[in-house]
Amino acid sequence: MNIDENNHVVLREYFMKKEKKIGEWTNEEIVLFHTIIHQSFSNKKNSSLSDVHELVVKELLSRKIGHSNFDSLDEVKKDE
């Protein structure tokens, strides 16, 4: 990914555009995006972030990367 002053890319937007191809992401991209989701959620609680988080956690677990509870985002939808 080339980033210059005229073509600034926000990481969250970069990953959100790739969401439908999550199976093609590298492990490093998935872990980084997981971190970005948690940071974004701590700034602004948003149901779409919790939906994306659920997708990322499923991918983490399917790759046997693992996932542990970190903050309130990890508690969303557990009761359903």
C-alpha positions as CSV (number, residue, x, y, z in Angstrom):
1,M,0.0,0.0,0.0
2,N,1.5,3.3,-1.1
3,I,0.6,6.3,0.9
4,D,1.6,9.8,-0.1
5,E,0.4,13.3,0.9
6,N,-2.0,13.4,-2.0
7,N,-3.5,10.0,-1.5
8,H,-4.0,9.6,2.3
9,V,-5.6,6.3,3.3
10,V,-7.3,5.8,6.7
11,L,-6.5,2.3,7.9
12,R,-10.0,1.6,9.1
13,E,-11.5,2.6,5.7
14,Y,-8.8,0.5,3.9
15,F,-9.9,-2.6,5.8
16,M,-13.6,-1.9,5.6
17,K,-13.4,-2.0,1.8
18,K,-11.7,-5.4,2.0
19,E,-14.2,-6.9,4.4
20,K,-15.8,-9.1,1.9
21,K,-12.5,-10.8,1.1
22,I,-11.4,-11.4,4.7
23,G,-10.5,-15.0,3.8
24,E,-7.7,-13.6,1.6
25,W,-6.2,-11.4,4.3
26,T,-2.9,-12.2,5.8
27,N,-2.8,-13.1,9.5
28,E,-1.1,-9.8,10.2
29,E,-3.8,-7.8,8.5
30,I,-6.5,-9.6,10.5
31,V,-4.7,-9.0,13.8
32,L,-4.1,-5.3,12.9
33,F,-7.7,-4.8,11.9
34,H,-8.9,-6.4,15.1
35,T,-6.8,-3.8,17.0
36,I,-8.2,-1.0,14.9
37,I,-11.8,-2.1,15.6
38,H,-11.2,-2.1,19.4
39,Q,-9.6,1.3,19.2
40,S,-12.5,2.7,17.1
41,F,-15.1,1.1,19.4
42,S,-13.5,2.6,22.5
43,N,-13.9,6.1,20.9
44,K,-17.4,5.5,19.5
45,K,-19.6,2.6,20.4
46,N,-21.2,1.5,17.1
47,S,-23.3,-1.5,16.2
48,S,-21.7,-1.9,12.8
49,L,-18.3,-2.1,14.5
50,S,-19.6,-4.9,16.7
51,D,-20.8,-6.8,13.6
52,V,-17.5,-6.4,11.9
53,H,-15.7,-7.5,15.1
54,E,-17.8,-10.7,15.2
55,L,-16.7,-11.4,11.6
56,V,-13.0,-10.8,12.4
57,V,-13.2,-13.0,15.6
58,K,-14.7,-15.8,13.6
59,E,-11.8,-15.5,11.1
60,L,-9.2,-15.4,13.9
61,L,-10.6,-18.5,15.4
62,S,-10.9,-20.4,12.1
63,R,-7.2,-19.7,11.6
64,K,-6.5,-20.9,15.1
65,I,-4.9,-17.5,16.0
66,G,-7.1,-17.2,19.1
67,H,-9.0,-14.4,20.7
68,S,-9.3,-13.3,24.3
69,N,-11.6,-10.8,25.9
70,F,-10.1,-7.3,26.0
71,D,-12.9,-4.8,26.6
72,S,-16.6,-4.2,26.3
73,L,-16.6,-4.9,22.6
74,D,-15.9,-8.5,23.4
75,E,-19.0,-8.7,25.5
76,V,-21.4,-7.5,22.7
77,K,-23.8,-10.2,21.5
78,K,-22.5,-12.8,23.9
79,D,-25.9,-13.2,25.4
80,E,-27.7,-13.8,22.1
